[in-house]
Amino acid sequence: MLLTRGFTALVDVRQMDAMLLSDFIREAQSDAVKAGIRKAARIYDKPTFIRIQADQIHKKNGLNSKAFYNVTNAEAWLDESQ
């Protein structure tokens, strides 16, 4: 699948128990930034350490990402212009 610069991503991490692959995730996010991702919304079911860890990785990669606890709000944020 080919992506066009300015694409967005909705990432559902509600069932993730641990983020043991932080190096892999960091590399994947870096690739997404290079490919032209505009922003990513992450869905959680509750506040977790995984959210804090992901926030730090996103900042380091320069990925415009935001955490949500509601899919509708996440999709609305993704649909907003920069």
N, CA, C and O atoms as a Tinker XYZ file with bonds, in Angstrom:
   328  protein
     1  N      0.844000   -1.171000    0.000000    73     2
     2  CA     0.000000    0.000000    0.000000    64     1     3
     3  C      0.895000    1.242000    0.000000    63     2     4     5
     4  O      1.858000    1.325000    0.762000    81     3
     5  N      0.575000    2.169000   -0.834000    73     3     6
     6  CA     1.314000    3.422000   -0.899000    64     5     7
     7  C      0.552000    4.504000   -0.153000    63     6     8     9
     8  O     -0.676000    4.568000   -0.208000    81     7
     9  N      1.286000    5.339000    0.535000    73     7    10
    10  CA     0.680000    6.414000    1.308000    64     9    11
    11  C      1.068000    7.757000    0.707000    63    10    12    13
    12  O      2.155000    7.918000    0.153000    81    11
    13  N      0.177000    8.697000    0.824000    73    11    14
    14  CA     0.427000   10.051000    0.348000    64    13    15
    15  C      0.815000   10.913000    1.540000    63    14    16    17
    16  O      0.245000   10.779000    2.623000    81    15
    17  N      1.790000   11.801000    1.337000    73    15    18
    18  CA     2.190000   12.699000    2.421000    64    17    19
    19  C      0.966000   13.375000    3.017000    63    18    20    21
    20  O      0.047000   13.771000    2.300000    81    19
    21  N      0.968000   13.501000    4.328000    73    19    22
    22  CA    -0.162000   14.116000    5.008000    64    21    23
    23  C     -1.169000   13.103000    5.544000    63    22    24    25
    24  O     -2.230000   13.484000    6.038000    81    23
    25  N     -0.840000   11.813000    5.448000    73    23    26
    26  CA    -1.764000   10.796000    5.949000    64    25    27
    27  C     -1.813000   10.824000    7.473000    63    26    28    29
    28  O     -0.919000   11.366000    8.123000    81    27
    29  N     -2.859000   10.238000    8.030000    73    27    30
    30  CA    -3.025000   10.157000    9.475000    64    29    31
    31  C     -3.157000    8.693000    9.873000    63    30    32    33
    32  O     -3.380000    7.829000    9.025000    81    31
    33  N     -3.018000    8.421000   11.160000    73    31    34
    34  CA    -3.136000    7.048000   11.658000    64    33    35
    35  C     -3.934000    7.026000   12.952000    63    34    36    37
    36  O     -3.752000    7.874000   13.826000    81    35
    37  N     -4.814000    6.049000   13.059000    73    35    38
    38  CA    -5.559000    5.795000   14.283000    64    37    39
    39  C     -5.008000    4.499000   14.846000    63    38    40    41
    40  O     -5.150000    3.440000   14.235000    81    39
    41  N     -4.375000    4.581000   16.017000    73    39    42
    42  CA    -3.689000    3.437000   16.613000    64    41    43
    43  C     -4.440000    3.002000   17.864000    63    42    44    45
    44  O     -4.507000    3.741000   18.846000    81    43
    45  N     -5.001000    1.803000   17.822000    73    43    46
    46  CA    -5.781000    1.289000   18.949000    64    45    47
    47  C     -4.858000    0.436000   19.819000    63    46    48    49
    48  O     -4.467000   -0.664000   19.430000    81    47
    49  N     -4.517000    0.951000   20.991000    73    47    50
    50  CA    -3.630000    0.223000   21.915000    64    49    51
    51  C     -4.365000   -0.176000   23.191000    63    50    52    53
    52  O     -3.743000   -0.378000   24.234000    81    51
    53  N     -5.684000   -0.287000   23.104000    73    51    54
    54  CA    -6.478000   -0.602000   24.288000    64    53    55
    55  C     -6.172000   -1.976000   24.868000    63    54    56    57
    56  O     -6.379000   -2.196000   26.061000    81    55
    57  N     -5.691000   -2.890000   24.066000    73    55    58
    58  CA    -5.423000   -4.231000   24.587000    64    57    59
    59  C     -3.929000   -4.506000   24.760000    63    58    60    61
    60  O     -3.534000   -5.645000   25.010000    81    59
    61  N     -3.107000   -3.484000   24.629000    73    59    62
    62  CA    -1.665000   -3.651000   24.805000    64    61    63
    63  C     -1.335000   -3.645000   26.290000    63    62    64    65
    64  O     -1.697000   -2.717000   27.013000    81    63
    65  N     -0.651000   -4.680000   26.735000    73    63    66
    66  CA    -0.298000   -4.783000   28.152000    64    65    67
    67  C      1.067000   -4.205000   28.470000    63    66    68    69
    68  O      1.289000   -3.709000   29.575000    81    67
    69  N      1.968000   -4.261000   27.534000    73    67    70
    70  CA     3.332000   -3.776000   27.777000    64    69    71
    71  C      3.948000   -3.332000   26.465000    63    70    72    73
    72  O      3.587000   -3.829000   25.398000    81    71
    73  N      4.864000   -2.408000   26.548000    73    71    74
    74  CA     5.556000   -1.933000   25.362000    64    73    75
    75  C      7.006000   -2.393000   25.456000    63    74    76    77
    76  O      7.900000   -1.626000   25.811000    81    75
    77  N      7.211000   -3.656000   25.132000    73    75    78
    78  CA     8.545000   -4.233000   25.239000    64    77    79
    79  C      9.386000   -3.971000   24.003000    63    78    80    81
    80  O     10.602000   -4.161000   24.028000    81    79
    81  N      8.762000   -3.545000   22.943000    73    79    82
    82  CA     9.470000   -3.355000   21.684000    64    81    83
    83  C      9.673000   -1.881000   21.388000    63    82    84    85
    84  O      9.446000   -1.445000   20.260000    81    83
    85  N     10.094000   -1.105000   22.376000    73    83    86
    86  CA    10.188000    0.344000   22.192000    64    85    87
    87  C     11.147000    0.724000   21.067000    63    86    88    89
    88  O     10.901000    1.706000   20.367000    81    87
    89  N     12.238000   -0.030000   20.874000    73    87    90
    90  CA    13.152000    0.275000   19.763000    64    89    91
    91  C     12.457000    0.071000   18.427000    63    90    92    93
    92  O     12.610000    0.888000   17.519000    81    91
    93  N     11.693000   -1.015000   18.294000    73    91    94
    94  CA    10.945000   -1.284000   17.064000    64    93    95
    95  C      9.912000   -0.189000   16.828000    63    94    96    97
    96  O      9.767000    0.301000   15.709000    81    95
    97  N      9.199000    0.191000   17.876000    73    95    98
    98  CA     8.171000    1.221000   17.752000    64    97    99
    99  C      8.802000    2.555000   17.379000    63    98   100   101
   100  O      8.274000    3.276000   16.533000    81    99
   101  N      9.916000    2.886000   17.998000    73    99   102
   102  CA    10.629000    4.129000   17.679000    64   101   103
   103  C     11.020000    4.149000   16.203000    63   102   104   105
   104  O     10.866000    5.169000   15.532000    81   103
   105  N     11.523000    3.034000   15.703000    73   103   106
   106  CA    11.938000    2.948000   14.296000    64   105   107
   107  C     10.723000    3.054000   13.362000    63   106   108   109
   108  O     10.783000    3.739000   12.341000    81   107
   109  N      9.636000    2.384000   13.709000    73   107   110
   110  CA     8.426000    2.442000   12.885000    64   109   111
   111  C      7.873000    3.869000   12.833000    63   110   112   113
   112  O      7.450000    4.334000   11.774000    81   111
   113  N      7.878000    4.554000   13.963000    73   111   114
   114  CA     7.398000    5.933000   13.994000    64   113   115
   115  C      8.308000    6.842000   13.189000    63   114   116   117
   116  O      7.836000    7.732000   12.482000    81   115
   117  N      9.599000    6.622000   13.293000    73   115   118
   118  CA    10.545000    7.413000   12.520000    64   117   119
   119  C     10.290000    7.223000   11.024000    63   118   120   121
   120  O     10.336000    8.186000   10.258000    81   119
   121  N     10.025000    5.989000   10.611000    73   119   122
   122  CA     9.711000    5.705000    9.206000    64   121   123
   123  C      8.427000    6.417000    8.784000    63   122   124   125
   124  O      8.344000    6.946000    7.676000    81   123
   125  N      7.426000    6.429000    9.668000    73   123   126
   126  CA     6.168000    7.103000    9.359000    64   125   127
   127  C      6.384000    8.605000    9.190000    63   126   128   129
   128  O      5.808000    9.223000    8.295000    81   127
   129  N      7.219000    9.190000   10.053000    73   127   130
   130  CA     7.531000   10.621000    9.938000    64   129   131
   131  C      8.229000   10.893000    8.604000    63   130   132   133
   132  O      7.900000   11.864000    7.922000    81   131
   133  N      9.172000   10.059000    8.233000    73   131   134
   134  CA     9.871000   10.225000    6.951000    64   133   135
   135  C      8.924000   10.072000    5.770000    63   134   136   137
   136  O      9.105000   10.711000    4.734000    81   135
   137  N      7.904000    9.213000    5.931000    73   135   138
   138  CA     6.938000    8.972000    4.852000    64   137   139
   139  C      5.909000   10.093000    4.741000    63   138   140   141
   140  O      5.165000   10.160000    3.762000    81   139
   141  N      5.865000   10.981000    5.750000    73   139   142
   142  CA     4.983000   12.137000    5.663000    64   141   143
   143  C      3.722000   12.064000    6.488000    63   142   144   145
   144  O      2.734000   12.721000    6.159000    81   143
   145  N      3.726000   11.282000    7.551000    73   143   146
   146  CA     2.540000   11.245000    8.417000    64   145   147
   147  C      2.272000   12.634000    8.977000    63   146   148   149
   148  O      3.195000   13.332000    9.397000    81   147
   149  N      1.026000   13.024000    8.981000    73   147   150
   150  CA     0.669000   14.345000    9.513000    64   149   151
   151  C      0.421000   14.269000   11.010000    63   150   152   153
   152  O      0.886000   15.122000   11.766000    81   151
   153  N     -0.311000   13.250000   11.439000    73   151   154
   154  CA    -0.535000   13.063000   12.862000    64   153   155
   155  C     -1.110000   11.679000   13.119000    63   154   156   157
   156  O     -1.640000   11.020000   12.224000    81   155
   157  N     -0.986000   11.264000   14.375000    73   155   158
   158  CA    -1.478000    9.951000   14.789000    64   157   159
   159  C     -2.253000   10.100000   16.090000    63   158   160   161
   160  O     -1.830000   10.812000   17.001000    81   159
   161  N     -3.379000    9.428000   16.164000    73   159   162
   162  CA    -4.192000    9.414000   17.381000    64   161   163
   163  C     -4.103000    8.021000   17.984000    63   162   164   165
   164  O     -4.281000    7.017000   17.294000    81   163
   165  N     -3.825000    7.974000   19.287000    73   163   166
   166  CA    -3.724000    6.694000   19.994000    64   165   167
   167  C     -4.912000    6.548000   20.923000    63   166   168   169
   168  O     -5.255000    7.473000   21.659000    81   167
   169  N     -5.540000    5.378000   20.888000    73   167   170
   170  CA    -6.723000    5.113000   21.706000    64   169   171
   171  C     -6.330000    4.218000   22.874000    63   170   172   173
   172  O     -5.764000    3.142000   22.681000    81   171
   173  N     -6.633000    4.669000   24.084000    73   171   174
   174  CA    -6.394000    3.899000   25.305000    64   173   175
   175  C     -7.724000    3.718000   26.027000    63   174   176   177
   176  O     -8.647000    4.514000   25.852000    81   175
   177  N     -7.817000    2.672000   26.834000    73   175   178
   178  CA    -9.037000    2.506000   27.621000    64   177   179
   179  C     -8.898000    3.111000   29.012000    63   178   180   181
   180  O     -9.895000    3.327000   29.701000    81   179
   181  N     -7.646000    3.387000   29.432000    73   179   182
   182  CA    -7.386000    4.008000   30.732000    64   181   183
   183  C     -5.955000    4.553000   30.728000    63   182   184   185
   184  O     -5.150000    4.144000   29.891000    81   183
   185  N     -5.627000    5.460000   31.639000    73   183   186
   186  CA    -4.248000    5.956000   31.731000    64   185   187
   187  C     -3.301000    4.796000   32.094000    63   186   188   189
   188  O     -3.588000    4.004000   32.991000    81   187
   189  N     -2.179000    4.716000   31.385000    73   187   190
   190  CA    -1.213000    3.644000   31.634000    64   189   191
   191  C      0.205000    4.171000   31.441000    63   190   192   193
   192  O      0.419000    5.249000   30.887000    81   191
   193  N      1.163000    3.382000   31.913000    73   191   194
   194  CA     2.566000    3.702000   31.681000    64   193   195
   195  C      2.877000    3.659000   30.187000    63   194   196   197
   196  O      3.740000    4.395000   29.708000    81   195
   197  N      2.179000    2.801000   29.457000    73   195   198
   198  CA     2.391000    2.696000   28.002000    64   197   199
   199  C      2.142000    4.048000   27.342000    63   198   200   201
   200  O      2.861000    4.426000   26.417000    81   199
   201  N      1.133000    4.777000   27.809000    73   199   202
   202  CA     0.845000    6.090000   27.235000    64   201   203
   203  C      2.016000    7.044000   27.474000    63   202   204   205
   204  O      2.433000    7.756000   26.560000    81   203
   205  N      2.538000    7.060000   28.678000    73   203   206
   206  CA     3.668000    7.933000   28.998000    64   205   207
   207  C      4.872000    7.575000   28.129000    63   206   208   209
   208  O      5.538000    8.454000   27.582000    81   207
   209  N      5.138000    6.290000   28.010000    73   207   210
   210  CA     6.265000    5.833000   27.197000    64   209   211
   211  C      6.071000    6.233000   25.732000    63   210   212   213
   212  O      7.007000    6.709000   25.088000    81   211
   213  N      4.862000    6.040000   25.208000    73   211   214
   214  CA     4.586000    6.409000   23.817000    64   213   215
   215  C      4.717000    7.910000   23.611000    63   214   216   217
   216  O      5.251000    8.345000   22.591000    81   215
   217  N      4.240000    8.711000   24.558000    73   215   218
   218  CA     4.380000   10.171000   24.462000    64   217   219
   219  C      5.842000   10.568000   24.306000    63   218   220   221
   220  O      6.171000   11.431000   23.493000    81   219
   221  N      6.713000    9.944000   25.079000    73   219   222
   222  CA     8.143000   10.258000   25.016000    64   221   223
   223  C      8.749000    9.860000   23.670000    63   222   224   225
   224  O      9.546000   10.604000   23.098000    81   223
   225  N      8.371000    8.694000   23.174000    73   223   226
   226  CA     8.892000    8.235000   21.881000    64   225   227
   227  C      8.418000    9.164000   20.772000    63   226   228   229
   228  O      9.198000    9.517000   19.888000    81   227
   229  N      7.148000    9.566000   20.806000    73   227   230
   230  CA     6.607000   10.451000   19.774000    64   229   231
   231  C      7.331000   11.788000   19.773000    63   230   232   233
   232  O      7.662000   12.313000   18.710000    81   231
   233  N      7.580000   12.341000   20.951000    73   231   234
   234  CA     8.288000   13.622000   21.029000    64   233   235
   235  C      9.669000   13.521000   20.405000    63   234   236   237
   236  O     10.078000   14.404000   19.651000    81   235
   237  N     10.389000   12.449000   20.716000    73   235   238
   238  CA    11.739000   12.267000   20.178000    64   237   239
   239  C     11.733000   12.134000   18.666000    63   238   240   241
   240  O     12.668000   12.584000   18.003000    81   239
   241  N     10.700000   11.526000   18.114000    73   239   242
   242  CA    10.608000   11.326000   16.668000    64   241   243
   243  C      9.980000   12.504000   15.942000    63   242   244   245
   244  O      9.993000   12.553000   14.712000    81   243
   245  N      9.436000   13.446000   16.684000    73   243   246
   246  CA     8.782000   14.589000   16.059000    64   245   247
   247  C      7.421000   14.250000   15.468000    63   246   248   249
   248  O      6.949000   14.927000   14.555000    81   247
   249  N      6.792000   13.204000   15.988000    73   247   250
   250  CA     5.483000   12.797000   15.492000    64   249   251
   251  C      4.393000   13.553000   16.240000    63   250   252   253
   252  O      4.355000   13.542000   17.470000    81   251
   253  N      3.516000   14.203000   15.503000    73   251   254
   254  CA     2.377000   14.899000   16.087000    64   253   255
   255  C      1.358000   13.830000   16.477000    63   254   256   257
   256  O      0.607000   13.335000   15.636000    81   255
   257  N      1.343000   13.487000   17.746000    73   255   258
   258  CA     0.501000   12.405000   18.231000    64   257   259
   259  C     -0.213000   12.847000   19.496000    63   258   260   261
   260  O      0.294000   13.655000   20.275000    81   259
   261  N     -1.406000   12.292000   19.676000    73   259   262
   262  CA    -2.199000   12.657000   20.845000    64   261   263
   263  C     -2.925000   11.410000   21.339000    63   262   264   265
   264  O     -3.355000   10.576000   20.541000    81   263
   265  N     -3.059000   11.288000   22.650000    73   263   266
   266  CA    -3.748000   10.146000   23.258000    64   265   267
   267  C     -5.214000   10.487000   23.494000    63   266   268   269
   268  O     -5.557000   11.617000   23.841000    81   267
   269  N     -6.073000    9.486000   23.300000    73   267   270
   270  CA    -7.513000    9.634000   23.504000    64   269   271
   271  C     -8.051000    8.412000   24.229000    63   270   272   273
   272  O     -7.427000    7.350000   24.246000    81   271
   273  N     -9.216000    8.585000   24.824000    73   271   274
   274  CA    -9.921000    7.467000   25.452000    64   273   275
   275  C    -11.254000    7.229000   24.753000    63   274   276   277
   276  O    -12.085000    6.457000   25.231000    81   275
   277  N    -11.454000    7.897000   23.620000    73   275   278
   278  CA   -12.703000    7.817000   22.874000    64   277   279
   279  C    -12.379000    7.862000   21.376000    63   278   280   281
   280  O    -11.719000    8.791000   20.912000    81   279
   281  N    -12.838000    6.869000   20.629000    73   279   282
   282  CA   -12.543000    6.776000   19.195000    64   281   283
   283  C    -13.128000    7.956000   18.429000    63   282   284   285
   284  O    -12.475000    8.496000   17.536000    81   283
   285  N    -14.342000    8.358000   18.764000    73   283   286
   286  CA   -14.985000    9.470000   18.057000    64   285   287
   287  C    -14.173000   10.748000   18.182000    63   286   288   289
   288  O    -13.986000   11.464000   17.198000    81   287
   289  N    -13.687000   11.044000   19.388000    73   287   290
   290  CA   -12.863000   12.243000   19.587000    64   289   291
   291  C    -11.541000   12.133000   18.840000    63   290   292   293
   292  O    -11.062000   13.122000   18.285000    81   291
   293  N    -10.951000   10.952000   18.817000    73   291   294
   294  CA    -9.686000   10.747000   18.102000    64   293   295
   295  C     -9.867000   10.975000   16.618000    63   294   296   297
   296  O     -9.053000   11.651000   15.988000    81   295
   297  N    -10.926000   10.418000   16.053000    73   295   298
   298  CA   -11.185000   10.590000   14.620000    64   297   299
   299  C    -11.464000   12.051000   14.277000    63   298   300   301
   300  O    -11.038000   12.533000   13.227000    81   299
   301  N    -12.169000   12.751000   15.147000    73   299   302
   302  CA   -12.446000   14.176000   14.912000    64   301   303
   303  C    -11.143000   14.967000   14.906000    63   302   304   305
   304  O    -10.962000   15.845000   14.063000    81   303
   305  N    -10.235000   14.671000   15.828000    73   303   306
   306  CA    -8.943000   15.351000   15.879000    64   305   307
   307  C     -8.127000   15.052000   14.624000    63   306   308   309
   308  O     -7.486000   15.949000   14.075000    81   307
   309  N     -8.146000   13.794000   14.165000    73   307   310
   310  CA    -7.411000   13.439000   12.956000    64   309   311
   311  C     -7.964000   14.185000   11.735000    63   310   312   313
   312  O     -7.206000   14.556000   10.838000    81   311
   313  N     -9.269000   14.399000   11.702000    73   311   314
   314  CA    -9.902000   15.057000   10.555000    64   313   315
   315  C     -9.683000   16.563000   10.537000    63   314   316   317
   316  O     -9.875000   17.198000    9.500000    81   315
   317  N     -9.283000   17.149000   11.667000    73   315   318
   318  CA    -8.993000   18.594000   11.706000    64   317   319
   319  C     -7.781000   18.895000   10.848000    63   318   320   321
   320  O     -6.877000   18.069000   10.716000    81   319
   321  N     -7.769000   20.075000   10.270000    73   319   322
   322  CA    -6.575000   20.483000    9.539000    64   321   323
   323  C     -5.490000   20.831000   10.558000    63   322   324   325
   324  O     -5.769000   21.024000   11.741000    81   323
   325  N     -4.269000   20.905000   10.083000    73   323   326
   326  CA    -3.142000   21.163000   10.983000    64   325   327
   327  C     -3.403000   22.417000   11.740000    63   326   328
   328  O     -2.580000   22.826000   12.560000    81   327
